[in-house]
């Protein structure tokens, strides 16, 4: 009997779950990082592997999963673009955070354009509902010049980005064109050709470099004055600012299907869309664009039953103040799976070897990873759904923090472990 008990222990010790945990532990020692992994069988709801599942980690863009779920619960099928009312011969309107207006020429937002272009009344824009900072708490201040840190606003236009094409020496093409007046060329030559915007204005300096770049994308400093100028130029009619809010008894104008934004956010990890969606959620529950309102509402009404209370501060995950546990992320994915049919959901997520930020990872004849990545310096996160060879659907969260090894080495080790789970479970 004693020998039989020993044999059972040995067999248990050699189970796939035990070996995976041992491999994760070994990787943690080799990389000297902080690792969390939580794996649940979706059909049985049983925990398969728990490695630091209750520890808090900086999630990077896994924060977008929380924005995604909150948006699914609040936004509806289509995004709300404008809140407006007509008073006499004036149309007073305010933005509702919709990021799609003239953004990257990707979204068909002609409905909003035509509404404003053709409305017979005089146009007056109110920004009274925007009650937050243009940049988020915990964002790296020196990211302001990079496309992925575009400023938030109530009514974004062109994604709040300046596109500069540099097809040949001395030739620069601007979109929007008005920013050409803020541009000058420096005498200094750097290693990389680049355009640097002033931190407090839209003045830009171009530096020649040995490494050439054909195009640049730079966030612009937003303001109500700049927005009305840009919108006037775009519509070819006058838009003025008005310092009064749009009253409650007003109308809403929808723009594009919400899924088109969700797909860009979840597959390509678009920070700007995530931030604006969170503002939209706040506007829908309070008439005020402030991310804390949406976060507090979601935590109280949708996420109160998560295993561990999230420390959640922005929509995109740019902030290092965000802290989530792997088991709470898994619990959230289960909520999403119950809310969204599988075919629709998997089409919105990055797919291993096929789409989005997972296109070059987890290659297989058919995708078996569907989820969301997250990357900041010294941080890599991946969570979502894993379909095994036995056609089981597992939900997982894999979080790596505080490593100094190359990020691709960390991703390769994660890829190897998830492939083993795919093959053995």
JOGIBEL-V536321 format. One line per field, one symbol per residue. phi: phi as a letter, one per 20 degrees, with the letter a starting at -180 (. if undefined). burial: I if it has 16 or more other ideal C-beta (glycine too) atoms within 10 Angstrom, else O. A space follows every 10 residues. Layout:
phi: ???
burial: ???
This chain:
phi: .fffffffff fffefgffff ffffffffff elddccbccc fffemefebc clfeeecfel ffgffffgff fgedfnfcee ecdbbdcmec ddccfdngee flelleeedg ffgfgffdff efecdddfee cbefdefnff feegedgfdg feafcfclml cddcdcfbgn dcddcfffff fedbdeffdd fdfbddeffd bdfcdedfbf eecebcccfd feafffffff ffffelbfcd ecebffffec dddeccgfff fgfffeeelf fffffffffg ffffdbmceb gfffffffff edcfefgcff dccbednffe efbcdgffff ffgfffffed ggfffffeef dgmcbmfdgd clfagcgcdc acebbcgmcc cbbqcceefe medddbcccc cmedfggfff ffffgfffff fgfdd
burial: OOOOOOOOOO OOOOOOIOOI IOOIOOIIOO IOIIIIIIII OIOOOOOIII IIIOIIIIII IIIIIIIIII IIIIIOOIII IIIIIOOOOO IIIIIIIIII IIIOOOIOIO OIIOIIOOOO OOIIIIIIII OIOOIIOOIO OOOIIOIOII IIIIIIIIII IIIIOIOOOO OIOIIIOOIO OIIOOOOOOO OOIIIOIOOO OIOIOIIOOO OOOOOIIIII IIOIOIIIOI IOOIIOOOIO OIOOIIOOOI OOIIIIOIII IIIIIIIOII IIIIIIIIII IIIIOOIIII IIIIIOIIIO OIIOOIOIOI OIIIIIIIII OIIIIIIIII IIIOIIIOOI OOOOIIIIII IIIIIIIIOO IIOOOOIIII IIIIIIOIII IIIIIIIOOO OIIIIIIIII IOIOOOOOOI IOIIIOIIIO IIOOI
